[in-house]
Amino acid sequence: MFTRRHLVAAGLAWPLHRATAAHEDVAALLRQGGVVIAFRHALAPGTFDPPGFRPGVCSTQRNLDDAGRAQARRIGEWFKAAGLQPARVRSSPWCRCLDTATLAFGQAEPWAALGSPHGAAETTNAESLDALRHAVAAAPRDRFEAWVTHQFVLSKLVGGGSSSGEGLVLRADGAGAPQVLARMLIPA
């Protein structure tokens, strides 16, 4: 086991301190409420789903590996240690997202708006983004929601990418556009 002295010697103490500070900021924002923490699903090796993909049939999809399942559990452990419980947990209907949400929070409410936009019609994508924007603006004022989705969804929603298992704390600005207030990454 590494001690703080080993981490300092290896040059890792500063990034760990920054990560801890960032996680404390995330916890404070979640406690205030009126926000959504939107996660990209935990580690699922590869890119895109294989040919023949079918929603609801996990064997046809790209899924979490052992590291991804462990990462999802660690996300849940962080929330438990921080004493934080989402008012609602929503997930893309894709298996890797449902598995991330269930392993982290013990439950998941599938929501098509969080589904991957690839292969969907532009009108469907626009409707989904509109629903997500409205849901961020309607986040419970004294609580928070947790969502699990895909990189493509988060990129369209906030204009930037995210890593596997990374959570973005979102709040609507005065015009109703989701703003990233903080980021949290529990490594795989």
Phi, psi and omega in degrees: 000138179274137174265172177302322179301317178296320180294318178297314180299326180275358180078020184257354185294319182295310179299323178293321177297316180296319179296317179298316178298318179297319179294324176295321176297318178299313180301317180297317179296319180294321178296326178294326181084181182073021182226166173237137168255112184256116181261142162282141181309156178294175187305122175224096188307148179102183176226143180059162176275153182291162175304143181087007178306138175225126176302141178084353179243096187300328182293346179261002186246165168284130186236167175298144171262186181301319179295321178294319178295319177296320178299315179299318178297320179294326174301312178298321178297321178297314180297318179296314180297327180277354180069033183248130178231120179295148175293330183206143176240115179245149183216151166303148178288354178293142185302320182296330177282313178301318179295318178301311182297316182292318179293325182279318190241356178081359181199164176199132175257109180298137180221116184303328181300335179271358181291158181295135182282350183293130180087357180264157178290151179302323180294323177296316179298317180296319178296319179295315179298320178297317178297320179294317178300316179296321181292323176296315180295333181264011180306139182303129187298331182250007181221185176222158174250154173243132177238149173232127186213206186243160178303317183297322179293311180297321179298316178292323184289319186240359177078023179201162183274178179208160178269162176302129179080003180277137177252137177247123177276120186243140172220143179285138175279184182302333179267001180089004179277134178295132177243139177277115179269329182198162178233149180219129179232120171261112186298153177287000000 
